[in-house]
Amino acid sequence: MQITVLGKSPSWQDVDGACSGYLVEEDGAAIVLDCGNGVFGKLRRYRDYCSVDAIVISHLHADHFLDLVPFAYALTYTLRRHSGARARPQLHAPSGACETFRRVVGAWGNEDLIEQAFDVREYDADSVLQIASVQVRFHTVPHYLATHAVELAAGDGGGRFTFGADCRPSDELV
């Protein structure tokens, strides 16, 4: 399993940085974990965005999903080079995501932009996803809204990556 840090800035981007975002590659599959401000541009250094299999969003704070907007525009207006079809990767986001995305994008444009560009699937903390050979599990962490630590584990005893996401001050994590 190969992990590329695309962004690790706080709620505001560092100079030449990006907010939360990681590219996880395993056995030919490409998964983007979080897609905060600046992540889409960084992703393009490492991978053709049309070849991303799935995006997983840990929670619905803007610094973890805002670059879904330029990503969605790119997917909407780009055809796959070989097939002539548009890429439409899976987008796994917490319950309530579609409503949040519609509110954010609808403030200036087509409110279903993200839903049209991605195959949106809402998850809850008990969900277990299978994306190619990678199993994805979630664990609720204390924050100011529903937030999930995310574990990505490769099959056949391969690598494992756990992202703790954001967390508010809490006695639970002593």
WOKAJO-V138536 format. One record per helix or strand of 3 or more residues. SS is the DSSP state (h for helix, s for strand). FROM is the first residue (numbers start at 0). TO is the last residue. If there is no record, write none. Layout:
{{SS/FROM/TO} {SS/FROM/TO}}
//
This chain:
{{s/1/6} {s/20/25} {s/28/34} {h/38/45} {h/48/50} {s/53/55} {h/61/63} {h/67/76} {s/89/93} {h/96/105} {h/112/116} {s/118/122} {s/127/130} {s/133/140} {s/146/153} {s/159/162} {h/170/172}}
//
